Amino acid sequence: MAWLKPFGIFALLLVIGAWIINAYVVVKAKARMFTDPAAIPAADAVIVPGASVYRSGKLSPVLQQRMDGALKYLALHKGTKLVLSGHAIPGGYNETTAMLECARRGEIPMENILVDEKGRSTYVTLLNFRRGSDIRRILIVSQDYHLPRALYIAQSMGFSASGLVVSGDGAPASVPAREYFTRLKDFILLRISRWFNAD
């Protein structure tokens, strides 16, 4: 049973390391998160990461809050590009189709809307946009539990990014807790990408 002691120490170090990484990501993003659309630094594109859509095509509360926040910002900054990123579930819902319908109801011109149907994660959403556009000043609209990770990824990819915090009401209780582990995953993924120079 002597092996239990080094194993316990290793497990403790992992827990401490995970906590430090999470705290680092949150603290690093704090100064770039805003609740007032009028106080946000200038951006050339607003990115709305996808979230669940009901089979009826109705946006989930989480996604509706993101779209509402984006539309409020765009009402103050006419002509700014709107990036709608998400994915489709075969035989189920299509996030970007529902998001696009919401944007059109909000009277956003089609020429100002970019749709990414392959945004299956925040990391992929931002990577797709970096590869497909020269725009680097961006605003990400999301909930406070998600924005630190999104902003950390964006900054690591070379964006000048700010975040607009929207309400998290209606999100499943497991989502904020799951975000803790997703931050670790993306933190490691970014370092692997740099190591292999994967753009």
C-alpha positions as CSV (number, residue, x, y, z in Angstrom):
1,M,0.0,0.0,0.0
2,A,3.1,2.2,-0.1
3,W,2.1,3.3,-3.6
4,L,-1.0,5.1,-2.2
5,K,1.0,7.9,-0.8
6,P,2.7,9.1,-4.0
7,F,-0.6,8.5,-5.8
8,G,-2.4,10.7,-3.3
9,I,0.3,13.4,-3.7
10,F,0.0,13.3,-7.4
11,A,-3.8,13.5,-7.3
12,L,-3.5,16.5,-4.9
13,L,-1.1,18.3,-7.3
14,L,-3.5,17.7,-10.2
15,V,-6.4,19.2,-8.2
16,I,-4.3,22.2,-7.2
17,G,-3.1,22.6,-10.8
18,A,-6.6,22.5,-12.1
19,W,-7.7,25.1,-9.7
20,I,-4.8,27.4,-10.6
21,I,-5.5,27.1,-14.3
22,N,-9.2,27.9,-13.8
23,A,-8.4,30.9,-11.6
24,Y,-5.9,32.2,-14.1
25,V,-8.4,32.0,-17.0
26,V,-11.1,33.8,-15.0
27,V,-8.8,36.5,-13.6
28,K,-7.2,37.1,-17.0
29,A,-10.6,37.7,-18.6
30,K,-12.2,39.9,-15.9
31,A,-11.0,43.3,-17.2
32,R,-12.4,42.5,-20.7
33,M,-15.9,41.5,-19.6
34,F,-18.7,44.2,-19.7
35,T,-22.3,44.3,-18.8
36,D,-23.0,47.7,-20.5
37,P,-23.0,47.5,-24.3
38,A,-22.1,51.2,-24.4
39,A,-18.9,50.7,-22.4
40,I,-17.4,48.1,-24.7
41,P,-14.3,49.0,-26.8
42,A,-14.8,49.2,-30.5
43,A,-15.3,45.8,-32.3
44,D,-15.5,45.0,-36.0
45,A,-17.4,41.7,-35.4
46,V,-19.8,40.3,-32.8
47,I,-19.5,36.6,-32.3
48,V,-22.4,34.6,-30.8
49,P,-21.4,31.1,-29.9
50,G,-24.2,28.5,-30.4
51,A,-26.2,26.8,-27.7
52,S,-29.2,24.5,-27.6
53,V,-32.2,25.0,-29.8
54,Y,-35.5,23.2,-29.3
55,R,-36.8,20.9,-32.0
56,S,-39.5,23.5,-32.8
57,G,-36.7,25.9,-33.8
58,K,-37.2,28.0,-30.7
59,L,-33.9,29.2,-29.1
60,S,-33.1,27.9,-25.7
61,P,-33.0,30.6,-22.9
62,V,-29.2,30.5,-23.0
63,L,-29.0,31.2,-26.7
64,Q,-31.9,33.7,-26.7
65,Q,-30.0,35.7,-24.1
66,R,-26.9,35.7,-26.2
67,M,-28.8,36.8,-29.3
68,D,-30.6,39.6,-27.4
69,G,-27.3,40.9,-26.1
70,A,-25.8,40.9,-29.6
71,L,-28.8,42.7,-31.0
72,K,-28.6,45.4,-28.3
73,Y,-24.9,46.0,-29.1
74,L,-25.6,46.1,-32.8
75,A,-28.4,48.6,-32.3
76,L,-25.7,51.0,-31.0
77,H,-23.0,50.0,-33.6
78,K,-24.7,49.8,-37.0
79,G,-22.7,48.0,-39.7
80,T,-20.7,45.8,-37.3
81,K,-20.5,42.2,-38.6
82,L,-22.5,39.5,-36.8
83,V,-21.0,36.1,-36.6
84,L,-23.4,33.2,-35.8
85,S,-21.7,30.0,-35.1
86,G,-23.1,26.6,-34.1
87,H,-23.9,23.2,-35.5
88,A,-26.7,21.0,-36.6
89,I,-27.8,17.7,-35.0
90,P,-28.8,15.2,-37.7
91,G,-32.5,14.7,-37.4
92,G,-32.7,17.3,-34.7
93,Y,-32.1,21.0,-34.3
94,N,-30.0,23.5,-36.3
95,E,-28.5,26.2,-34.2
96,T,-27.4,28.6,-36.9
97,T,-30.7,28.5,-38.8
98,A,-32.6,29.4,-35.7
99,M,-30.0,32.1,-34.8
100,L,-30.2,33.6,-38.4
101,E,-34.0,33.8,-38.2
102,C,-33.6,35.7,-34.9
103,A,-31.1,38.1,-36.4
104,R,-33.4,38.7,-39.4
105,R,-36.3,39.5,-37.0
106,G,-33.9,41.9,-35.3
107,E,-33.5,43.6,-38.7
108,I,-29.8,42.9,-39.2
109,P,-29.0,43.1,-42.9
110,M,-27.9,39.8,-44.5
111,E,-24.7,41.4,-45.8
112,N,-23.6,42.0,-42.2
113,I,-24.2,38.4,-41.1
114,L,-21.6,35.6,-41.3
115,V,-22.8,32.1,-40.6
116,D,-20.5,29.3,-39.4
117,E,-22.3,25.9,-39.4
118,K,-19.2,24.0,-38.2
119,G,-18.9,25.7,-34.8
120,R,-19.2,22.6,-32.7
121,S,-17.2,24.2,-29.8
122,T,-16.0,27.6,-28.7
123,Y,-12.4,26.7,-29.7
124,V,-13.6,25.6,-33.2
125,T,-15.8,28.7,-33.6
126,L,-12.9,31.1,-33.0
127,L,-10.4,29.0,-35.0
128,N,-12.8,29.0,-38.0
129,F,-13.3,32.7,-37.8
130,R,-9.6,33.4,-37.6
131,R,-8.9,31.2,-40.7
132,G,-11.8,32.8,-42.6
133,S,-11.5,36.5,-41.8
134,D,-8.9,39.2,-41.3
135,I,-11.0,40.8,-38.6
136,R,-9.2,40.7,-35.2
137,R,-11.2,43.2,-33.0
138,I,-14.1,41.1,-31.8
139,L,-16.8,41.0,-29.2
140,I,-18.0,37.7,-27.8
141,V,-21.5,37.6,-26.3
142,S,-22.2,35.0,-23.7
143,Q,-22.9,34.1,-20.1
144,D,-20.4,35.0,-17.3
145,Y,-19.5,31.3,-16.7
146,H,-18.5,30.9,-20.4
147,L,-16.9,34.2,-21.3
148,P,-13.6,33.7,-19.4
149,R,-12.8,30.6,-21.5
150,A,-14.0,32.2,-24.7
151,L,-11.9,35.3,-24.2
152,Y,-8.9,33.3,-23.1
153,I,-9.1,31.2,-26.4
154,A,-9.6,34.4,-28.4
155,Q,-6.6,36.2,-26.9
156,S,-4.4,33.1,-27.4
157,M,-5.4,33.0,-31.1
158,G,-4.4,36.7,-31.6
159,F,-7.7,38.4,-31.3
160,S,-8.3,41.7,-29.5
161,A,-11.4,40.5,-27.7
162,S,-13.9,41.8,-25.3
163,G,-17.0,40.1,-23.9
164,L,-20.5,41.2,-23.3
165,V,-22.0,39.4,-20.3
166,V,-25.6,38.3,-20.6
167,S,-28.0,36.7,-18.1
168,G,-27.4,33.0,-17.3
169,D,-31.0,32.4,-16.1
170,G,-32.4,29.2,-17.5
171,A,-29.1,27.4,-17.9
172,P,-29.0,23.8,-16.6
173,A,-27.3,23.6,-13.2
174,S,-24.6,21.3,-14.6
175,V,-23.4,23.9,-17.2
176,P,-21.3,26.2,-14.9
177,A,-19.8,23.1,-13.2
178,R,-18.9,21.5,-16.5
179,E,-17.2,24.7,-17.6
180,Y,-14.6,24.1,-14.9
181,F,-13.4,21.0,-16.7
182,T,-13.8,22.5,-20.2
183,R,-11.4,25.3,-19.3
184,L,-8.8,22.7,-18.5
185,K,-9.4,21.0,-21.8
186,D,-9.1,24.1,-23.9
187,F,-6.1,25.4,-21.9
188,I,-4.3,22.1,-22.8
189,L,-5.5,22.1,-26.4
190,L,-4.1,25.6,-27.0
191,R,-0.7,24.5,-25.8
192,I,-0.8,21.4,-27.9
193,S,-1.8,23.5,-30.9
194,R,1.2,25.9,-30.3
195,W,3.6,23.0,-29.9
196,F,2.6,21.5,-33.2
197,N,2.1,25.0,-34.8
198,A,-1.4,24.0,-35.7
199,D,-3.4,27.0,-37.0
